[in-house]
Amino acid sequence: MTFRAPVLVLGLGNPLMRDDGVGLEMLRRLSTSQPAWSEQVEFLDGGTQGLVLLGAIGGRRSLVILDAIRMGSPAGTPHVFAGDAVHAFHHTRGSSAHETDARELLQTAELTGDSPETVALVGMEPEETTTGIGLSPVLLQNLDDALGKARNVVEAALAELGSKRVRIKREGEHYVSGDSGANKTD
């Protein structure tokens, strides 16, 4: 049996549709900036593959999806969904083709019993999703904030693997990972 990292960070999006590629840019930056995560975290460019990714998420303890998330907020707003908020999110209708694919992926994983124990969704409100390459200036300006939130979510997943207590606190309308440096329980 092949070893599978317990945490999968899955980037979704289409880099040929401007801000729709923000999940892939976040994935690229996270994967090159966190060597301490080593074999515990796998980074996967899922593009717009949808249900084809079902096999990649099965057998994982945690799944962190990075994506453009259209919620009607100002462009560049970071969004973080965890716990029940992810469940509510993936039972709503998507506003782009691959958002629907992400929702179908989560719903199908749930139905087949392949859903990881914890799932989180981290992304940014897109400004432009028309044909073109590169993120809009407002997304580039706010990218570090979204990356910080994504790092916190992955750290929380790793802390949970290490039997550390992880608090979830409410921030605005989204659930955000908190205090990943909590005391370890034996």
C-alpha positions as CSV (number, residue, x, y, z in Angstrom):
1,M,0.0,0.0,0.0
2,T,1.3,3.4,-0.9
3,F,1.8,6.0,1.8
4,R,-0.7,8.9,1.6
5,A,-0.1,12.1,3.5
6,P,-2.9,12.5,6.0
7,V,-3.6,16.1,5.0
8,L,-4.3,17.0,1.4
9,V,-4.2,20.6,0.2
10,L,-6.1,20.7,-3.0
11,G,-5.9,23.8,-5.3
12,L,-8.9,24.3,-7.7
13,G,-9.4,26.7,-10.5
14,N,-8.6,27.7,-14.0
15,P,-5.6,29.9,-14.5
16,L,-6.8,30.9,-17.9
17,M,-9.8,32.7,-16.4
18,R,-7.9,35.4,-14.4
19,D,-9.0,35.3,-10.7
20,D,-10.5,31.8,-11.1
21,G,-6.9,30.6,-10.8
22,V,-6.4,32.1,-7.3
23,G,-6.6,28.6,-5.7
24,L,-3.8,27.3,-7.8
25,E,-1.7,30.4,-7.0
26,M,-2.3,29.9,-3.3
27,L,-1.3,26.2,-3.7
28,R,1.9,27.1,-5.5
29,R,2.9,29.6,-2.8
30,L,2.0,27.4,0.1
31,S,3.8,24.3,-1.3
32,T,7.1,26.2,-1.7
33,S,7.0,28.0,1.7
34,Q,6.3,25.3,4.2
35,P,9.0,22.6,4.3
36,A,8.3,21.8,8.0
37,W,5.1,20.1,6.9
38,S,7.1,17.5,5.0
39,E,5.4,14.2,4.6
40,Q,2.3,15.1,6.6
41,V,0.9,17.3,3.8
42,E,0.4,16.7,0.1
43,F,-0.2,19.5,-2.3
44,L,-2.3,18.7,-5.4
45,D,-3.2,20.9,-8.4
46,G,-6.8,19.8,-9.1
47,G,-7.4,22.4,-11.8
48,T,-11.1,21.9,-12.9
49,Q,-11.1,18.1,-12.7
50,G,-14.2,17.7,-10.5
51,L,-15.2,14.1,-9.7
52,V,-11.9,12.8,-11.1
53,L,-10.4,14.0,-7.8
54,L,-12.5,11.7,-5.7
55,G,-9.7,9.1,-5.5
56,A,-7.2,11.7,-4.4
57,I,-9.2,12.7,-1.3
58,G,-10.2,9.3,-0.1
59,G,-8.3,7.9,2.8
60,R,-7.2,11.3,4.1
61,R,-7.8,12.7,7.6
62,S,-8.0,16.3,6.5
63,L,-8.8,18.1,3.2
64,V,-8.1,21.8,2.6
65,I,-9.5,23.2,-0.6
66,L,-8.1,26.4,-2.0
67,D,-10.3,28.1,-4.6
68,A,-12.0,31.3,-5.8
69,I,-15.2,31.6,-3.8
70,R,-18.0,33.9,-5.0
71,M,-20.1,35.0,-2.0
72,G,-21.0,38.5,-3.0
73,S,-18.3,40.2,-0.8
74,P,-15.9,42.8,-2.1
75,A,-13.3,41.4,-4.5
76,G,-10.2,40.2,-2.7
77,T,-12.0,39.3,0.5
78,P,-10.6,36.1,2.0
79,H,-13.1,33.4,2.9
80,V,-12.6,30.5,5.3
81,F,-15.2,27.7,5.9
82,A,-14.7,24.9,8.3
83,G,-16.9,22.4,10.1
84,D,-20.6,22.9,9.6
85,A,-20.0,25.9,7.4
86,V,-18.4,23.7,4.8
87,H,-21.4,21.4,4.8
88,A,-23.7,24.4,4.3
89,F,-21.5,25.7,1.6
90,H,-21.4,22.5,-0.5
91,H,-25.1,22.2,-0.4
92,T,-25.6,25.6,-2.1
93,R,-25.6,26.3,-5.8
94,G,-22.3,27.3,-7.4
95,S,-21.8,30.4,-9.4
96,S,-19.1,28.9,-11.8
97,A,-18.6,25.6,-13.4
98,H,-15.8,24.4,-11.2
99,E,-17.5,25.6,-8.0
100,T,-20.2,23.2,-8.9
101,D,-17.5,20.5,-9.4
102,A,-16.1,21.2,-5.9
103,R,-19.5,20.9,-4.4
104,E,-20.2,17.7,-6.3
105,L,-16.9,16.4,-5.2
106,L,-17.6,17.0,-1.5
107,Q,-21.2,15.7,-1.8
108,T,-20.0,12.5,-3.6
109,A,-17.2,11.9,-1.1
110,E,-19.8,12.2,1.6
111,L,-22.2,9.7,-0.1
112,T,-19.4,7.2,-0.8
113,G,-17.8,7.4,2.7
114,D,-14.6,8.9,1.2
115,S,-15.0,12.3,2.9
116,P,-12.0,13.1,5.2
117,E,-12.7,13.6,8.9
118,T,-12.2,17.4,8.5
119,V,-12.7,19.6,5.5
120,A,-12.0,23.3,5.1
121,L,-12.4,25.6,2.2
122,V,-10.1,28.7,1.9
123,G,-10.3,31.2,-0.9
124,M,-10.8,34.7,-2.1
125,E,-13.7,36.6,-3.7
126,P,-12.8,37.0,-7.4
127,E,-13.0,40.2,-9.3
128,E,-12.4,39.0,-12.9
129,T,-13.3,35.6,-14.2
130,T,-13.0,36.4,-17.9
131,T,-10.4,34.9,-20.2
132,G,-7.0,36.1,-19.3
133,I,-3.8,35.1,-17.4
134,G,-2.9,36.5,-14.0
135,L,-4.7,37.6,-10.9
136,S,-6.4,41.0,-10.7
137,P,-4.5,43.7,-8.7
138,V,-7.0,43.6,-5.8
139,L,-6.5,39.8,-5.4
140,L,-2.7,40.2,-5.5
141,Q,-2.9,42.9,-2.9
142,N,-4.9,40.6,-0.5
143,L,-3.2,37.3,-1.3
144,D,-0.9,37.3,1.7
145,D,-3.9,37.6,4.0
146,A,-5.6,34.6,2.4
147,L,-2.3,32.7,2.5
148,G,-2.0,33.4,6.2
149,K,-5.5,32.0,6.7
150,A,-4.7,28.9,4.6
151,R,-1.6,28.3,6.7
152,N,-3.6,28.6,9.9
153,V,-6.1,26.0,8.6
154,V,-3.3,23.5,7.6
155,E,-1.6,24.1,11.0
156,A,-4.9,23.4,12.7
157,A,-5.3,20.1,10.8
158,L,-1.7,19.1,11.6
159,A,-2.3,20.0,15.3
160,E,-5.4,17.8,15.3
161,L,-3.3,14.9,13.8
162,G,-0.9,15.4,16.7
163,S,-3.7,15.2,19.2
164,K,-3.6,18.9,20.0
165,R,-6.7,20.7,20.9
166,V,-7.8,23.1,18.2
167,R,-10.4,25.8,18.9
168,I,-12.7,27.1,16.2
169,K,-13.9,30.6,16.7
170,R,-16.5,32.6,14.8
171,E,-15.3,35.5,12.7
172,G,-18.0,37.4,10.9
173,E,-20.1,34.8,9.0
174,H,-17.4,32.2,8.5
175,Y,-15.7,29.8,10.7
176,V,-12.0,30.3,11.0
177,S,-9.4,28.0,12.5
178,G,-8.0,29.4,15.7
179,D,-5.2,28.8,18.2
180,S,-3.2,26.0,16.5
181,G,-0.6,26.4,19.2
182,A,-2.9,25.0,21.9
183,N,-1.6,22.7,24.6
184,K,-0.9,19.2,23.5
185,T,-3.0,16.5,25.2
186,D,-1.5,13.1,25.9
